[in-house]
């Protein structure tokens, strides 16, 4: 579809949500891009919005999204609120003629993500999600190598987003009614998206999964602070097998709490019939007579993923042709997350 874009002059940007991700990621990254003006921040807590505006040099602090949109008419709106609010806030901003950049996950359900995609189509505006790991140079390099056939037939992929004891001690991450789930929808979704991006989003045939709640409802302190185990309503860990129509398999492993040796793991491995690869840092390797042979090797993974993600979105708004985690792909990722949860809860495979 064609988007109505602003290619000349300053683009006005508004932030919805005055929390850490809005300040440390969105506002910080927008300030690095010429030709943008941060005009407003919206938060249900007026004092927090005002403090955020003061720290970040933003003129307007609001508690009403509708009033802000009517008064400021921003070109871009960043949605940085808890998962529960993404759906309605994204649609509201789109209906007011804004391009929207939303934090992950897209929504609480696949049905909501589909409505958000449809709303973007109807509004003729751009909707994208901050799946920032796919914007690392490492992901771009491996996507190209897979496309060019250097790995051959990639038939097994393993995506891991694991923490030994990394239950978030802040926000609404342990409340399923606010977040929609635990590690799968918070961190696992990142490595799932990165894996699907590198693979070129192959069609999915079947999803089979299991999940566990064994630790977070018994312990109360970990790597990221403390929490109330009585209020812990999300899963500790999820393990899924995603079967593609082309015969390939994606194994997904994710946890907030799991008795593993490393403190955390965030990576994807690809196994092809010609070569294998690891995403962070990007490496390609094969075997010759029992010896490991490195075909490509980066020493350090790209740490500019957030900035590259925001830059790509702004470039698209300005009419440039760039790769994005767009509304359609956001829906497909949300659909996979929903299928994983459905399979784990029902004990049955889910066919897509």
N, C-alpha and C positions, 0 to 999 in steps of 0.2 A: 504494500500500500504506500501512498505518498503522504508524507507528513508536512503540515504547514510549519515552516521553521523560520527562526529569526537568524539571519546570517550577518546582519550589520547592527552596529550599536551595542550597547550594554544589555546583557541579559540579567533580569531580576530573579533572584533566588530566594525562596522561603523555606524554612525548616519547620517540620512538625514533630515535636518531641524535643525536650531540652535535657536529654540525658547524655551519657558518656559517648555513645556512638555518634550522636549528632555533633558533639563538640570535637572529639578527638579524630573522627573520620570525615564526616561530611563537611562541616564548616572549615576544618583545617585544609581539606583537599580543594574545596572551592576557592579558598583564598590564594591557592597556588596557580590558578588559571586566570589569565588576563581576560578582561572584558566581562567580568561578572560582578554583581553587587548583591550582597546579602541584605535583604530589605526587611525581613520579619522572621520572628520565631513564635511558634504557637505551643503552648503547654497548658494542661488543665490546672496546674499550679502557677498562679500569677507571679508569686515571688520568685519561683525558680525560673520562669520565663524572663523576668526582668533581670535577674542576676546573670543569666546566660547572655542576654542581649548586651549587657554592660561589659562583660568579659570579652565579647567577640565583636564589639563595635557595630551592633545591629540597632537600627533606629526604632523599630517597632516590636513590642512584646505583647502577645495576645493570648486570650484563653479560648477564643472562638475561631475555628478554622473557616467557617463560612464568612464571618465578618472580615477576617484578614484577606481572604481571596477577593472579596468585593472591593475592599479599600486599596489593596496593593496591586492587584492584577499581575501576579508574578508570572514569568515565563516558565520557571522550573520550580517544582515543589519536591523536597526530599521528605519521605516518610520514615521517621526514626522512632516510632512508638512501639509498645508491646504488640505481639503478633495478633492479638484479639482485635485490634483496631485497624489493621492494614486495609482490609477489604473496603470498608465504608469510606475511609479517608482517601484512599487511592481513587475510588470512583468519584467522590466529591470533587477532588482536584482536577480530574480529567474533564468532568462536566463543566468546570469553570474555564476550560481552555488551556490548562497547564500541561506541560510535559512532566512526567512523574518518574522519580527515581526512588525505589522503595527498598528498604532493608529486607534481608531474607528472614524467614521464609515468606513467600508471596502472601500466604493467608493461613487460615486455620483448616481449610479443606480444599480439595480439588474443585468442587463446585464453585467456591468463592473465587479461586484463581481463574477459572474459566470465565466467570462474569467480569472479572477485571480485564482480562484479555479482550472480551467482547466490547467492554466500555471504551477501551483505548481505540479499537477499530472504529466504533461509532463516532467517537470524538475527533478522529483524525489526528491524534496526539501520540507521542512516544511514551511507552511504559517499559521500564527496564528495572532489573533487580541487581542488588549489590552482591552477586556471587563473585567476590573479588579474586578468589584463588585461580580462576580460569584466565585472569588477566596477567598473571605472572608470565614473564618471558619463557619460563620453563614449559608452561602449558602450550604456548604458541609454537614453540620449537617441536614438542612431541606431537602436537596435532599435525604439523606439516610432515613429520617423518612417518606418521601413520598413514596420512593421505598419499604419500609418495611410495608406500609399500616397503619401507625399510625394515619394518618388523614382520612383514608377511601377513598371514592371517592371525589377527589378535583374537585368540579364542578363550583366554582366561584373564580377567582383570580383578585385582583385589584393592578395594578402597577402604582405608582405615582412618577413623577419627576416634581415637581411644584416649581416655584419661584414667589413670590409676585411682585417683580420688580428687576429681576436679568438678565437684558439684558447685555451681555458682552460689555464692553466699549473699547475693544481692538480686534485686529485681524480682521478676515473676517466673523464673526459669523452672522452679520445682512445682508450680501450680498448673496442672494440666488445663484447667478451665481458662487460664490466661494465655498460656503458651502453645497449647495444642499437642504437647508432648515433651519429651526430654532430649537426650543426646541426639536422637535421630533427626529431629526437626531443628535442633540448634547447631550442632557441629557436623553430624554425619551428612547432612544435606549439602554441606560445602564440598566434601570429597566426592559425594555422589555426583554433583554438578560438574566438578572438574573432570571426573572420569568420563561422564557422558559427553562432555565437550571434546575431549581428546579423541574419543571414539567416533565422533560425528553424529551423536544422538541416534544410534541404531534402534529400530523398532523392537519393542518388548513383547515377548510372548507370555511369560509366566513369572510370578513372584511368590517365593516361599520364604517365610521368616519365623523367627522365634524371638521373644524378648523376655527380660528378667527384671525383677525388682527384689534384690537380695541385700543391698548394702545401704543405699541412701535413706531407707526408712528405719535403719538401725543406728547408723553413725550420725554425727552432727557436726563434724569439723573436717576440713580437708585443705587442699591446695589453694582454693579460692575463698577461704573464710568458713563461717559456720552457718548452719541452717537448722530449722525445726523439723526433726524426722516425722513428727506427727502431721506436718503439712506437706510432706513429700508425696505427691500423687503421680509422678511421672516414672518412666522406666529407668533402670540403671544402665541397661545395655540392650542392644538389638543386633541380631545376626541374620542376614538375608542373602538369598540366592536369587539373582535376577537373570532370567534366561532370555536371550535375544532370539528373534526370528531367524537370524543368520546362523544360529547354532552356538554363538558365543555365550560366555557366562561372566557375570559381574558379581563378585562376592563383596558384600558390604558389612563392615564390622564397626560398631560405634558404642561408646560408653561414657558416662559421667563417672562411674565407679566400677572398677574391675581389677581384680588382683593380678596385675601384670608387672613385669620388672621395670620398664621405662615409665617415667612420670606421664609422658604423653606421646602419642604418635599421630601425625597428620600427613598421610602420604597415599599415593596410588602406585601400584605396580601393574605392568602390562606384560603378558606373555604371548608372543607370537611364534609362528613356526620357523621364522628366520632369526629373530632376535627378541630380547626382552628389554624393558625400560622401567625406570623409576622416575617419578615426577619431580620430587623436590630433594636435592637439585636434579635437574634433567640429566639422565644418563641413559645410554643405549649400549647393550652388551650382548654377546653371544658366546658360544662354546666352540672351541676347536681342539679336538683330540683330548677332551677332558680339562682344558685350560680356559679360564675366563678371559675373553678378549673384549676390551672396551672400544666401542665404535664411536661413541660420543660421550663427553663428560664435562659437566660444569662443576666447578669447585664449590660454589655457593649459590643457593636458591635466590631468586629475585625477591627482594623485600619491598618493592614499590607497588604491590598489587592493589592496595586501596586507591592510591593516586591514579594508577592506570585505569582502574574501573570507572572512577568519576570522570577522568579526562575523556574516555571513550564515549560516555553518555553525553557530555557537553558537546563533543564533536558531532555526534549524531543529531543532536538538537540543531546544530548549526548547518546541517545538511550534508555532512561528510558521510561517506560510506565506510562504516566500521562494523566490527563484530561486537554484538551485545548479548547479554543475557536478557533477551526480550520477553514480551508478554507470553508469546507462544511457548518458548522454552521454559519459562517460569511455571506455566501450567503443567507441562510435561514432567518437570521435576516434582511438583506438588502431587501430581497424579501417582508418581512412583512412591513417594513418601506415604500417601494414603493407602496404596496397595500393600506396602510393607506392614503398616499398622494393622490393616484388615486381616492379612494372613496371620500375623502374630497373635491377634486376639481371637481369631476363629479356629486356628489350628489347621486351616486348609490353604492350599495354593490359590492364588488369585490370578485369573487369566485376563489379559488386556487386549 
